[in-house]
Amino acid sequence: MALSSQTIKKILFKNNIVNEEEFSNAEKESLRTNIPVQRLLIAQGKITQQKLLELLSAFFDIPIFNQATQALKLEIIAVLPEITARQKQILVFDHDTVKNAYKVAMVDPTDIETINFLEEYLKGDIEPYITSPDTLKFGFQLYKRRSSENFEATIAEKIREVKGSLSSEQENILENIPLVELVDTIIGYGATLDASDVYFIPQEDSLKIRFRVDGLLHDVISVDRSINDGIVARTKTLAGLRIDEHYKPQDGRFRYKSADTDLDIRIAVMPTLFGEKTTLRLLAGGHSFLTFEELGMEPGTSEQLQKALKKPYGMLLSTGPTGSGKTTTIYSMLYLLNTPEVHIVTIEDPIEYIVPNTSQTQVNPQAGITFASGLRSFLRHSPDIIVLGEIRDKETTEISVNAALTGHLVISTLHTNDAPGAIIRLMELGVEPFLISATLNAILAQRLVRRICPNCKEQYTAEPSVIQEVQKKLGLTQNQITFPSILYRGKGCSLCHNTGFQGRMGLFEVFFINEEVRNLIGTRGLTLDALRKAAQQQGMITLFEDGIKKVAQGVTSLEELLRVATE
Ligand SMILES: [Zn+2]
């Protein structure tokens, strides 16, 4: 159900997007990695997803399905079972009851077989629209939300079963089937909601189950605390931890598979006053990667970043607070750089995703592997690209700068608020300004904002007084930044659990270190203000400006931008 690479080739050639060699290289890479050729070309910056859709749309004379302007309604999507929609890569998004015509977003709108099937199945006319696989993925999430509505009732039922079976037979807790099902239900529900963490927190009189979704904590349910020992035993068993050890912290990992989820789960168990507290971190098991644009980057910013990544040596830093999505962005860079010709090594803490054909090492102080020692020993293995999880002290800074000076491309993260701030931070870490000038290629800063739920999105006009207040809060003088007068927000609905949001995206700024900035870095008494000014003169779009763009596009709300901007 994907477009054939021949069709893509024909269209790209016709529009002079790639040449024969570039296409056949991408095709080879596609065979090796099993990633569709158009996705690779997008990742390589040869074409944007939007441009490709426009070309396909013009070529086939079929309109584009635009998720940003189209509210998705579950009752319409659900005319097709989830499994069929996923298999055929289609989404029914509108039904004209007068004409009895269904509008269907498709990855391959030329797939006549599927269109015939839909006409039969829906007993109506089909109007195909073209879309990208990622837009569809977002729509598919709506199916999942529906299946989770009965969670509380299911949990209550399972807990009754667990308690009943434990008191009656005194059977081995590990073979208790209701207990196994209870833990499965909770993990499965967490996966359904795209939770990144599931917490079991014993309190004085209850066991609190909490999920972290889109970076924020939600109390999901409180249950009888007596169930905690069973849950701890079950999760420890899955990860092969000691179940008779209750007074020491333990951690491990296990694979969780069900009908439609495949997760790599990290577990940490901690003794607390009221019993052991368990935290599960859910990581997607597949090797999917996102392009810069899918992460939320504007095409211009993505271009700057790709330009910086093309340099075979030097340093590229990603900055932002914990939880700002730095790691995901670095993995996207890795996938982009991961070609057979280069040797990539990483030192991470923790390793979050497996990247094929690279050497990834986990920091392990007990075994003597720290960021610094790992980096030192890796340098002896002649890598081309080194990814260092974090630059956090003088020692790691010094080795990184040396590696960048001696012909390696070093990618790492740093805790600063914005991109220009990273230069000051490097100086504080003891790097001589001339070394910064000589090695730094670019600095990326980022934040995550929540996306407005497409199901309950509404438009409204901003009161001038509200805008003024916002300007005041941010310390902006009038006219420094133009705020959009039409704003968007999510009213809250059952699909987004009344939060008005679904999923997240990044705000980005890329500070490209050009000749002028290099000269500036060498000047005496360099200030952060001077660096910011230089960035501005270079045309850098700041995090906040990027955010305002996304507010104007209706992807996120002004309140959400303010929350992130003032954090
Ligand atoms: Zn909603």
Boltz pocket constraint, residues with backbone or C-beta under 6 A from the ligand:
constraints:
  - pocket:
      binder: B
      contacts: [[A, 453], [A, 454], [A, 455], [A, 456], [A, 457], [A, 490], [A, 491], [A, 492], [A, 493], [A, 494], [A, 495], [A, 496], [A, 497], [A, 498], [A, 500], [A, 501]]
      max_distance: 6.0
